[in-house]
Amino acid sequence: MANFLSRLFGTERPDLPQLPQLNDPDDFYDMCFAVTGIIPGGEDLTLTCRALAGDKTVGFDVTLPEHLLSGLETDAEGMVGLSRNATLPRPVTLTAAKGASLALARALPGLTLCRPRGLGSYLDAPELIPPALTFTGIHLEEGDRSLRDSATRIKLFYEHGLPDDDPEDEDALVLYWEAFLIPDLPNGLLRLDEKDPSYRQEMLDTLIAAWGS
């Protein structure tokens, strides 16, 4: 009866993927979310992305360009490299989704076997990181893509630092990490995959600082 009532009044959660539990800290940690909503806005799409961590609904919203130019090209010698159009024309933004993002920030330390360090461990760390995280994106597929029509792969670059007179001074960066974003709208999924486990600490500290309170 309870299951029938939840369906009748629309309170039952749709089928959501379960976030994995990492057993070896040297393994890659990849997260898969269901795309539960698509909101068009000009030339961008905002995707509501949700999953489960145990019995908690977790997730975020992501805004990105709907149409991507070819990110890879093959030269006359058959070598594949980045095209001049590989960088996305507008940033990718991950935005907090009320309680779902808070639940994600609280679940990730246990799921990833990674203890948060806090922003105080970074050089010139700011007191706060805004809940809307902005990334530079590089399209990593050959051929133009429309997100509604096919899956694609985007490499994300996150930097959060203070203004510095010397742009070559890498120590001016407070946080830097990379990840892969793989929207697959035909199948109603989005993945956020680690680029490398060495970036896990910075990624975790960023998400907790932005969404964990």
Summary of the structure (lengths in Angstrom):
residues: 213
radius of gyration: 18.4
end to end distance: 36.7
largest distance: 65.9
contacts: 610
relative contact order: 0.19
helix: 22%
strand: 39%
